[in-house]
Amino acid sequence: MDMLVALYPTLKALWVVCFLLVFLAMLWLVMRPSRKRDFERAGLIPLLDDRPEAPRDPSSAPPRDPA
């Protein structure tokens, strides 16, 4: 247990370094120029129109309750 307590500051610093390396690797994977087209296409998804629905035939609707 004393050894773990003695290693705590070192492990704490290593955790920060590992987290930073993982973050930088993720950032590099996302921001590389070869992914630009994919992100531009994904950015247009909210602007695309949905497929139009077929018009409903009013005669096929269930009868409404007069109440």
Protein Blocks (a to p, Z undefined) as FASTA:
>chain_A
ZZmmmmmmmmmmmmmmmmmmmmmmmmmmmmpmklmmmmmmmmmmmmpccdddddddfklp
ccddfZZ
